[in-house]
Amino acid sequence: MKLNYRDRVIIGVLLALALLLAGFFLLIKPEIDDNKSLKETRATVQQEKDAVEAKIAEIPEIKQDITDSYNESLGYTENFVDYNSMYASHKVDQYLQDFATEAEVKIISLSVENPEAEALDYYYFKNELPDEDMYAQSDVNGDLAKVHDKNNAESNSLENRNVEDIIQGTYEVTVTTESKEELWKYMQVLEEQKETILIRNVRIIDLDLKERDDREENEDEEEKKPSATFEITLFSVFEMQEPNVEKAN
């Protein structure tokens, strides 16, 4: 079939359009899609970058919070006996010897037990009524119930708190001295020290002093000296290690 000039022009235009469309879909369209995907990825990465930078900006404040928490914990732990002073018998002896030296008494025996973790209960007064039914019947206006609830508000609050564990050990130490005044001083020294020491029991063994008289002194008779046995409990906690806030992960 012989094509005239007009037909050849039309066919040429159609072929050119076909080549343009093929080039668009085969070459340009994938590039456009890739560019769109890259823009979406860039937006996601930018969001992640902003989030990381926000966290980095918070680091100084977090470091300060950690340091403040550590310093605050020291204020609590300094009230307890150092665990290194109570984990072994010779350590307890050394610890108690300081008090004995201050009170001018002599430790003659020490009974030691291994420290253990036990619950630290709260000490509080609970106002219990002998007959709640009678009390309720007498409370015509409801005023007594309000007073009772107010008196027990603190104890109810403490009763519902979680009970924490604490390291404690109970020891019996027997001391002797030249006069009973030193025994009272020893009790006072234990009472006034700043660490958590509880005197559970005191047994006075001998407060009678043998009168010293050179004329009637019997060298074979041992002179009596006042002595007492103290049952005391030491309380301790493990001190928090200082955080290294500059250490890289």
Number of C-alpha atoms within 10 A of each C-alpha: 3 5 9 8 8 9 11 11 12 11 12 12 12 12 12 12 12 12 11 12 13 13 12 14 11 11 11 13 13 12 13 12 11 12 12 12 12 12 12 12 12 12 12 12 12 12 12 12 12 12 12 12 12 11 12 12 11 11 13 12 11 14 15 12 12 16 16 11 12 16 13 11 13 13 10 11 16 15 16 20 21 18 19 12 17 27 17 14 16 13 14 19 18 13 16 17 15 11 18 23 12 12 20 19 22 16 19 11 13 18 13 18 14 12 20 15 14 14 13 14 14 13 9 12 11 13 12 9 10 8 8 10 10 10 13 12 9 11 13 10 7 11 9 14 14 11 11 13 12 12 14 17 14 13 16 15 9 15 15 8 10 11 13 11 13 17 19 24 18 21 21 18 19 21 22 24 19 16 16 20 13 21 23 11 17 20 16 13 15 19 14 10 11 12 17 16 20 14 15 12 12 15 11 14 14 13 17 12 13 12 10 10 8 8 6 8 12 11 8 6 7 8 12 15 16 20 25 19 19 19 18 18 17 22 25 25 18 13 15 11 7 11 12 10 13 7 6 5 3
